[in-house]
Amino acid sequence: MSWSERFGSRTAGAGAGEGASGGGAARAGGRTGSGLASAVNGVRPLRSRMLDYDHSLLWVVVALLGLGVVMVYSASIAMPDSPKYSSYRDWAFLARQILFVVLGSVIGIAAFRIPISTWDKYAPKLFLISLAALVVVLIPHIGKGVNGARRWIPLGITNMQPSEIMKLAVTIYAANYTVRKQEYMHSFAKGFLPMAVAVGLVGALLLLEPDMGAFMVIAAIAMGVLFLGGVNGKLFGGLVATAVGTFSLLVWASPWRRERIFAYLDPWDDRYAQGKAYQLTHSLIAFGRGEWFGVGLGGSVEKLNYLPEAHTDFILAVIGEELGFVGVLVVILMFYWIVRRSFEIGRQALALDRTFAGLVAKGIGIWFGAQTFINMGVNLGLLPTKGLTLPLVSYGGSGILLNCVAVAVLMRVDYENRVLMRGGKV
């Protein structure tokens, strides 16, 4: 029995009961025919379309965005004391972060209104546009370089980071590709190779910036979606081995990457503590000072121009210092909830034979999970330093905007799942 037949029989039964018992109310003039139909179906058309979403997921995302605004202000309030930011006001980064959150919310609401079928239709074009943006950022006088990396395209009040757009694009494109090539997923030439070439091209452009951290997240998304989509186990094992070998080769062939690895293994060594491991050592000091409950909001010492990038890559260290182990644990649990709900929504979509939507939802879960794991691992000294932000929390324009769009797409999948389970159409 289909979902529509099952729910149709239930509402039909409910309608019969309503008709038997509701005559008095109708005679009293309290209900019109359309009002009776709405009551029978148990749905208020205008309101239900606004409320038919995962409340817990939305509130967790809102909580992380709110925490991000507070912690960005706390982490950046002392930055004008340094010569590099001497022209900034102490609330400059707070104002920008609020602007990014508001814009992200507006764009997210607009993205929520786009049907998943539309994302499926335009997935290849979105991937090509994102690929072109990765090329444009490498063009001199167009791409903006900061600290030796060329990752941004200036757009006036903010900078666009094409790698953030590519994370969304590769999530949608990998799901679209898996659905289109489902019958060839066990074939190396027709199923595995084209996607591997596409990801390899993205990786080559990202390594020219260089942005190895973003490449790791994008590779994790692509491999994860292919695995969930049913790629041949041997091919997937070969892909993982190739990825690990490639990353190892890149590290070994690059002296500065190799030195960063050695610094990560022993950050307190005199050779590294004031050099490649400077950020890591001060991050660990911040966590140590925070202990169980932190030194109090605004009481961080490491943010006073000791810990570089305290408002972006290392914002978790400031959270650890000011809010302690308990604060960090709450943040971890909130991200766990997002990843868990992503996979649950994806599994529900797959049960409704919505393969593309299910893979997109799970791909978003892989995206948030992988990036969060890498960022937290770097802050805690479990992984080598990478230039990755903490989703929804760290300061940044492109990151916040694309995180909000990803959440909106995830909630759209959930919304369409619920409509279909009620017997409706999307």
Backbone torsions as a table, in degrees:
resi	resn	phi	psi	omega
1	MET	NA	133.1	-179.5
2	SER	-74.2	167.2	178.9
3	TRP	-62.3	-40.8	-177.9
4	SER	-66.2	-39.3	178.6
5	GLU	-66.5	-42.7	-178.6
6	ARG	-61.6	-49.5	-179.5
7	PHE	-73.4	-26.5	177.8
8	GLY	-66.5	-40.4	178.7
9	SER	-65.9	-35.5	179.6
10	ARG	-66.4	-46.0	-178.4
11	THR	-68.6	-29.9	177.5
12	ALA	-65.6	-42.7	177.5
13	GLY	-62.6	-42.3	179.4
14	ALA	-63.9	-35.6	-179.3
15	GLY	-67.3	-38.3	178.9
16	ALA	-63.1	-44.0	178.8
17	GLY	-62.9	-39.6	-178.1
18	GLU	-65.7	-38.5	-178.5
19	GLY	-67.7	-33.9	-178.6
20	ALA	-72.4	-33.4	-172.5
21	SER	-104.4	-11.0	-172.2
22	GLY	-102.0	12.4	-177.8
23	GLY	-64.0	-38.1	-178.5
24	GLY	-61.7	-42.1	-179.3
25	ALA	-66.0	-37.8	-179.6
26	ALA	-66.7	-41.1	179.8
27	ARG	-64.8	-29.0	179.0
28	ALA	-73.8	-6.9	177.1
29	GLY	81.5	16.7	-176.5
30	GLY	-87.6	-8.5	-173.7
31	ARG	-143.8	133.2	175.8
32	THR	-90.5	176.0	179.6
33	GLY	-63.5	-42.6	180.0
34	SER	-68.0	-35.6	177.7
35	GLY	-66.5	-36.8	177.9
36	LEU	-65.2	-40.6	179.5
37	ALA	-63.4	-40.1	178.1
38	SER	-63.5	-41.1	179.7
39	ALA	-66.7	-39.7	179.5
40	VAL	-60.3	-45.4	-178.5
41	ASN	-76.1	-13.2	-179.5
42	GLY	69.2	25.0	-175.4
43	VAL	-132.7	133.2	171.7
44	ARG	-103.4	104.2	-166.4
45	PRO	-51.4	-48.2	-175.4
46	LEU	-69.9	-44.8	-174.7
47	ARG	-76.5	-36.8	-175.6
48	SER	-64.1	-33.4	180.0
49	ARG	-66.7	-24.6	178.4
50	MET	-86.7	-29.1	-173.5
51	LEU	-102.9	-1.9	-174.9
52	ASP	-84.9	71.6	178.0
53	TYR	-152.2	175.0	-177.9
54	ASP	-81.8	103.3	-177.8
55	HIS	-63.6	-42.2	-177.2
56	SER	-63.0	-41.3	178.7
57	LEU	-63.1	-45.2	-179.5
58	LEU	-61.7	-44.9	-177.5
59	TRP	-68.1	-33.1	175.8
60	VAL	-65.4	-43.2	178.1
61	VAL	-63.0	-44.2	178.0
62	VAL	-61.1	-40.4	178.8
63	ALA	-63.3	-41.4	179.0
64	LEU	-67.5	-40.6	177.1
65	LEU	-63.0	-42.4	178.1
66	GLY	-64.7	-43.2	176.5
67	LEU	-60.8	-39.2	179.0
68	GLY	-61.3	-43.3	179.2
69	VAL	-60.8	-45.6	-178.8
70	VAL	-64.8	-46.2	-174.9
71	MET	-74.5	-31.2	174.4
72	VAL	-63.5	-41.8	177.2
73	TYR	-63.3	-45.1	-179.3
74	SER	-63.7	-41.9	-175.8
75	ALA	-75.6	-22.7	-174.3
76	SER	-106.6	-3.2	-172.4
77	ILE	-64.3	-26.7	-179.0
78	ALA	-96.0	-1.3	-176.4
79	MET	-63.1	-33.2	177.0
80	PRO	-61.1	-13.1	177.9
81	ASP	-73.2	-17.7	179.4
82	SER	-88.7	150.2	-178.5
83	PRO	-58.2	-33.7	-177.0
84	LYS	-62.8	-34.4	-176.7
85	TYR	-117.4	27.2	-175.3
86	SER	-65.1	-23.8	-179.1
87	SER	-86.0	-2.7	-177.9
88	TYR	-88.8	151.2	169.2
89	ARG	-83.7	159.3	-177.8
90	ASP	-68.6	-14.9	178.8
91	TRP	-105.5	10.4	-174.3
92	ALA	-61.6	-47.0	-177.7
93	PHE	-71.9	-30.8	175.4
94	LEU	-63.1	-47.4	-179.0
95	ALA	-61.1	-42.5	-180.0
96	ARG	-66.7	-40.5	-179.5
97	GLN	-64.2	-40.9	176.8
98	ILE	-61.5	-41.4	177.8
99	LEU	-61.4	-43.9	179.7
100	PHE	-63.2	-40.6	-179.0
101	VAL	-66.1	-42.4	179.3
102	VAL	-64.5	-47.4	178.1
103	LEU	-61.4	-42.0	179.0
104	GLY	-62.1	-38.8	178.7
105	SER	-65.4	-43.7	179.8
106	VAL	-64.3	-46.8	179.7
107	ILE	-65.9	-36.0	177.7
108	GLY	-63.0	-42.0	177.6
109	ILE	-61.6	-41.1	178.1
110	ALA	-65.4	-41.0	179.7
111	ALA	-66.1	-32.7	179.1
112	PHE	-62.9	-29.2	-178.0
113	ARG	-79.1	-8.5	-180.0
114	ILE	-85.4	122.7	179.2
115	PRO	-61.6	150.2	179.3
116	ILE	-62.7	-30.9	178.0
117	SER	-62.0	-31.4	178.0
118	THR	-70.0	-42.0	175.6
119	TRP	-59.6	-40.3	178.9
120	ASP	-62.4	-43.5	-177.2
121	LYS	-63.6	-40.5	-173.6
122	TYR	-102.1	11.9	-178.3
123	ALA	-57.0	-48.9	179.3
124	PRO	-60.8	-39.7	-179.6
125	LYS	-66.7	-39.6	177.9
126	LEU	-62.9	-39.0	178.5
127	PHE	-64.9	-42.9	-179.6
128	LEU	-66.1	-39.1	177.9
129	ILE	-63.8	-42.2	178.6
130	SER	-65.8	-37.2	177.7
131	LEU	-64.5	-40.8	177.9
132	ALA	-63.7	-37.7	178.3
133	ALA	-64.2	-35.5	177.1
134	LEU	-66.4	-29.3	176.2
135	VAL	-75.5	-43.4	-177.2
136	VAL	-61.3	-37.5	-176.5
137	VAL	-65.5	-19.6	179.8
138	LEU	-87.5	-8.5	-178.6
139	ILE	-76.0	127.0	178.9
140	PRO	-56.8	145.1	179.5
141	HIS	71.8	-1.1	174.1
142	ILE	-113.2	-56.4	175.8
143	GLY	-71.7	142.4	-178.6
144	LYS	-100.5	129.8	179.8
145	GLY	-100.4	136.5	176.5
146	VAL	-137.3	125.2	179.3
147	ASN	53.6	39.7	176.1
148	GLY	84.6	-0.5	180.0
149	ALA	-115.8	136.7	178.9
150	ARG	-109.7	93.8	-172.4
151	ARG	-127.6	-0.8	-170.3
152	TRP	-128.1	148.3	172.0
153	ILE	-113.7	115.8	-176.7
154	PRO	-63.2	134.7	178.1
155	LEU	-132.5	44.0	178.0
156	GLY	82.9	-106.1	-174.6
157	ILE	-74.0	-14.7	-179.9
158	THR	-148.0	177.1	179.0
159	ASN	-119.8	140.8	177.0
160	MET	-93.7	132.6	178.5
161	GLN	-108.6	103.7	-175.7
162	PRO	-57.9	-28.4	-179.2
163	SER	-63.6	-30.2	177.4
164	GLU	-68.5	-40.5	176.9
165	ILE	-64.1	-38.0	-179.0
166	MET	-64.5	-31.1	178.2
167	LYS	-61.1	-44.3	176.8
168	LEU	-68.4	-42.8	-177.2
169	ALA	-62.7	-43.3	-177.6
170	VAL	-71.4	-30.0	175.9
171	THR	-62.3	-48.3	-178.1
172	ILE	-71.8	-40.8	-177.8
173	TYR	-68.4	-39.9	179.4
174	ALA	-63.2	-39.4	177.0
175	ALA	-66.5	-43.5	178.2
176	ASN	-62.4	-44.4	-179.9
177	TYR	-62.3	-43.3	-178.7
178	THR	-62.0	-40.4	179.2
179	VAL	-67.9	-44.3	-178.1
180	ARG	-66.1	-35.7	-174.8
181	LYS	-104.6	24.9	-174.0
182	GLN	-55.9	-39.9	-177.9
183	GLU	-74.0	-12.3	-179.4
184	TYR	-110.1	9.5	-174.4
185	MET	-65.8	-15.6	176.8
186	HIS	-97.0	4.6	-179.6
187	SER	-103.4	135.3	180.0
188	PHE	-70.0	-48.3	-173.5
189	ALA	-72.6	-41.6	-174.3
190	LYS	-95.6	-24.0	-177.0
191	GLY	-105.2	-49.8	-172.6
192	PHE	-85.7	-47.4	-170.3
193	LEU	-60.9	-46.9	-178.7
194	PRO	-58.0	-42.5	179.9
195	MET	-69.0	-37.1	178.8
196	ALA	-63.9	-38.7	178.3
197	VAL	-65.7	-42.5	179.9
198	ALA	-61.9	-45.7	179.3
199	VAL	-66.9	-37.9	178.2
200	GLY	-62.8	-38.6	178.1
201	LEU	-65.5	-43.0	176.3
202	VAL	-60.2	-43.5	179.9
203	GLY	-62.3	-40.7	179.6
204	ALA	-62.5	-42.2	179.3
205	LEU	-67.4	-39.5	179.9
206	LEU	-68.1	-35.0	-179.7
207	LEU	-73.9	-18.3	174.9
208	LEU	-77.3	-18.1	-177.7
209	GLU	-68.7	-47.5	-6.7
210	PRO	-92.9	151.5	178.5
211	ASP	-147.0	75.2	-176.5
212	MET	-68.9	-32.4	179.9
213	GLY	-61.5	-46.5	178.5
214	ALA	-63.3	-38.1	178.3
215	PHE	-62.2	-39.6	178.9
216	MET	-63.2	-41.6	179.3
217	VAL	-66.4	-45.3	-178.9
218	ILE	-64.4	-40.9	177.5
219	ALA	-63.9	-38.7	178.6
220	ALA	-64.5	-40.2	178.9
221	ILE	-63.1	-50.7	-176.9
222	ALA	-61.6	-46.9	-179.6
223	MET	-65.2	-39.0	-179.4
224	GLY	-64.9	-44.0	179.9
225	VAL	-66.3	-41.3	177.5
226	LEU	-62.0	-41.8	179.4
227	PHE	-63.2	-46.8	179.3
228	LEU	-66.5	-25.9	-179.4
229	GLY	-82.5	-3.4	173.9
230	GLY	100.5	24.3	177.9
231	VAL	-63.5	150.1	179.5
232	ASN	-54.1	134.2	-176.4
233	GLY	-59.2	-41.1	179.9
234	LYS	-66.8	-40.5	178.2
235	LEU	-64.5	-40.3	179.3
236	PHE	-65.1	-42.2	176.8
237	GLY	-60.5	-40.2	176.9
238	GLY	-65.0	-37.7	177.9
239	LEU	-63.6	-44.4	179.1
240	VAL	-62.8	-44.9	179.8
241	ALA	-62.3	-40.1	178.9
242	THR	-65.3	-41.6	180.0
243	ALA	-63.7	-46.0	179.3
244	VAL	-62.4	-43.2	179.4
245	GLY	-64.0	-39.3	179.7
246	THR	-65.3	-45.6	178.7
247	PHE	-62.5	-40.5	179.1
248	SER	-63.6	-42.3	179.2
249	LEU	-64.8	-41.5	178.8
250	LEU	-61.9	-40.4	179.2
251	VAL	-66.9	-44.9	-176.8
252	TRP	-69.1	-33.5	-177.5
253	ALA	-80.6	-11.8	-178.0
254	SER	-111.8	112.1	-178.1
255	PRO	-57.4	-40.4	-177.3
256	TRP	-72.2	-32.5	174.8
257	ARG	-70.0	-39.5	179.8
258	ARG	-64.2	-40.2	178.6
259	GLU	-65.9	-34.6	178.5
260	ARG	-65.9	-37.9	177.7
261	ILE	-63.0	-46.7	179.7
262	PHE	-62.7	-38.0	178.5
263	ALA	-65.2	-38.4	179.5
264	TYR	-65.5	-35.1	-178.9
265	LEU	-70.2	-29.9	-179.8
266	ASP	-143.9	73.2	-172.8
267	PRO	-66.6	-21.0	-176.5
268	TRP	-88.9	-0.2	175.9
269	ASP	-63.0	141.0	-177.6
270	ASP	-58.7	-27.8	-178.9
271	ARG	-72.0	-23.5	-172.9
272	TYR	-115.1	-25.1	-172.0
273	ALA	-58.3	-33.9	178.7
274	GLN	-103.7	11.5	-179.4
275	GLY	-127.0	-111.3	-175.7
276	LYS	-62.9	-26.7	-178.0
277	ALA	-100.4	13.2	-176.4
278	TYR	-59.6	-48.0	179.7
279	GLN	-62.2	-43.5	-176.7
280	LEU	-64.4	-44.0	-178.6
281	THR	-63.0	-41.4	179.4
282	HIS	-71.8	-29.8	174.1
283	SER	-64.8	-43.8	179.0
284	LEU	-65.9	-36.9	176.3
285	ILE	-62.2	-41.0	179.4
286	ALA	-61.2	-45.6	178.6
287	PHE	-63.4	-38.6	179.6
288	GLY	-64.7	-39.1	179.2
289	ARG	-68.3	-30.8	-176.6
290	GLY	-70.3	-30.5	-177.7
291	GLU	48.4	-134.8	-172.8
292	TRP	-79.2	-47.2	-172.3
293	PHE	-118.6	5.2	175.1
294	GLY	82.0	170.7	-179.8
295	VAL	-90.7	-0.8	-179.9
296	GLY	105.8	146.0	-179.4
297	LEU	-59.7	125.2	-178.6
298	GLY	90.3	-4.9	-174.8
299	GLY	-93.6	7.9	-178.9
300	SER	-64.2	138.9	174.5
301	VAL	-95.6	-36.9	-176.7
302	GLU	-62.9	-27.0	179.9
303	LYS	-73.1	-10.4	-178.3
304	LEU	-80.5	55.3	176.6
305	ASN	66.1	21.1	171.0
306	TYR	-93.3	-43.1	-178.6
307	LEU	-97.2	110.1	178.4
308	PRO	-65.4	149.6	178.2
309	GLU	55.0	39.2	-177.7
310	ALA	-65.5	-26.6	-177.6
311	HIS	-91.5	-5.9	-178.2
312	THR	-119.0	-91.9	-174.0
313	ASP	-65.5	-31.9	-173.0
314	PHE	-113.2	31.7	179.9
315	ILE	-68.0	-26.7	178.1
316	LEU	-64.1	-32.2	177.8
317	ALA	-64.8	-38.9	177.5
318	VAL	-67.6	-39.4	175.7
319	ILE	-60.8	-42.6	179.1
320	GLY	-63.6	-37.4	-179.1
321	GLU	-73.7	-40.8	-174.6
322	GLU	-88.2	-32.4	-177.5
323	LEU	-112.4	-5.3	173.3
324	GLY	74.2	-170.8	-180.0
325	PHE	-59.2	-38.4	-179.1
326	VAL	-62.4	-44.0	179.1
327	GLY	-62.8	-43.5	179.0
328	VAL	-64.5	-40.8	179.5
329	LEU	-62.2	-40.0	178.4
330	VAL	-62.8	-42.4	178.3
331	VAL	-62.5	-44.3	178.5
332	ILE	-59.8	-43.6	-178.9
333	LEU	-65.3	-36.0	178.8
334	MET	-66.7	-41.3	176.8
335	PHE	-68.8	-35.7	175.1
336	TYR	-59.0	-40.7	-179.1
337	TRP	-65.2	-40.9	178.4
338	ILE	-62.0	-46.8	-179.1
339	VAL	-64.6	-43.1	-179.9
340	ARG	-61.7	-47.7	-179.8
341	ARG	-64.7	-33.2	176.9
342	SER	-59.9	-45.9	-178.9
343	PHE	-71.2	-35.0	177.8
344	GLU	-67.3	-42.0	177.1
345	ILE	-64.2	-41.6	178.0
346	GLY	-63.3	-42.6	179.0
347	ARG	-64.1	-37.7	178.1
348	GLN	-65.1	-40.6	178.3
349	ALA	-64.3	-41.3	178.4
350	LEU	-63.8	-35.3	178.0
351	ALA	-66.4	-23.5	177.6
352	LEU	-94.3	13.9	-179.8
353	ASP	63.8	31.9	176.4
354	ARG	-108.4	75.9	-171.8
355	THR	-63.1	-47.0	-179.3
356	PHE	-59.8	-48.8	-179.1
357	ALA	-61.3	-41.2	179.9
358	GLY	-63.8	-41.7	179.6
359	LEU	-69.9	-34.4	176.5
360	VAL	-63.8	-45.3	-179.7
361	ALA	-61.5	-45.8	179.4
362	LYS	-68.9	-33.0	176.1
363	GLY	-63.6	-38.8	176.3
364	ILE	-65.2	-38.4	175.7
365	GLY	-62.2	-41.2	177.0
366	ILE	-64.2	-41.9	179.4
367	TRP	-57.4	-56.5	-178.3
368	PHE	-64.7	-40.2	-179.3
369	GLY	-65.0	-46.7	-178.3
370	ALA	-65.7	-46.1	-178.0
371	GLN	-67.0	-39.7	177.9
372	THR	-64.6	-43.2	179.8
373	PHE	-61.6	-43.5	-179.1
374	ILE	-66.7	-45.9	-179.7
375	ASN	-60.7	-47.3	-179.4
376	MET	-67.3	-37.5	177.5
377	GLY	-62.0	-39.4	177.9
378	VAL	-66.3	-45.8	-179.6
379	ASN	-61.4	-34.8	-176.4
380	LEU	-92.4	1.1	178.7
381	GLY	79.0	16.2	178.8
382	LEU	-87.9	-18.8	-178.7
383	LEU	-135.4	154.9	175.6
384	PRO	-62.1	154.9	-177.3
385	THR	-63.4	129.4	176.7
386	LYS	-133.7	151.5	-179.6
387	GLY	-85.4	63.7	179.6
388	LEU	-118.7	137.4	179.6
389	THR	-88.2	166.0	174.4
390	LEU	-88.2	117.6	-175.0
391	PRO	-53.6	139.6	175.6
392	LEU	69.0	-10.1	-174.4
393	VAL	-115.2	-49.9	-175.9
394	SER	-64.5	155.3	175.7
395	TYR	-66.1	140.7	176.1
396	GLY	157.3	142.0	-179.2
397	GLY	-80.8	-61.8	-177.3
398	SER	-59.7	-41.5	-178.0
399	GLY	-61.6	-48.4	-179.7
400	ILE	-63.4	-45.1	-178.0
401	LEU	-61.1	-47.1	-177.3
402	LEU	-73.3	-31.0	174.2
403	ASN	-63.0	-41.8	179.1
404	CYS	-65.6	-39.4	177.4
405	VAL	-64.5	-42.2	179.0
406	ALA	-61.1	-43.0	177.9
407	VAL	-63.5	-39.6	179.7
408	ALA	-63.3	-41.8	178.1
409	VAL	-63.6	-42.7	178.1
410	LEU	-60.2	-44.3	-179.7
411	MET	-69.7	-28.4	175.1
412	ARG	-66.6	-41.3	176.2
413	VAL	-58.9	-45.5	179.6
414	ASP	-63.3	-42.0	179.2
415	TYR	-60.2	-47.0	-179.0
416	GLU	-66.8	-35.4	174.6
417	ASN	-56.9	-46.7	-176.5
418	ARG	-67.3	-38.7	177.8
419	VAL	-63.0	-44.4	179.8
420	LEU	-65.3	-36.9	179.9
421	MET	-70.4	-19.4	174.7
422	ARG	-87.7	-1.1	-179.1
423	GLY	90.2	10.3	179.5
424	GLY	-87.0	-172.7	179.6
425	LYS	-124.1	150.6	179.2
426	VAL	-123.1	NA	NA
